[in-house]
Amino acid sequence: MTTPAQLESWVAALCVELQIDLDEVDIQGLLDVARDAAHSVTRPAAPLATFLIGYAAAQHGGGADAVAEASRKASDLAQTWTEEMPG
């Protein structure tokens, strides 16, 4: 089982590898969106949602504000998703 310290170390190493400023990564926010997508939609929606958040943020100027806005939209959509939705 992964500990919080292991997760933090891995994210820090990944940020270095991807040349991302760790201070601009809202780890808890992304985990919250992943949780919402996994529980409200389906488990495979979690990694796809977090990838698409990053992609959308890059398309809209990047930075912490773009990620926060994309995260909010993704979380809102996931929390309102129901069985009656398409698919």
Secondary structure, DSSP 8 states (H G I E B T S, - for coil): ---HHHHHHHHHHHHHHHT--GGG--HHHHHHHHHHHHHHT-TTHHHHHHHHHHHHHHHTT-HHHHHHHHHHHHHHHHHH--TTS--
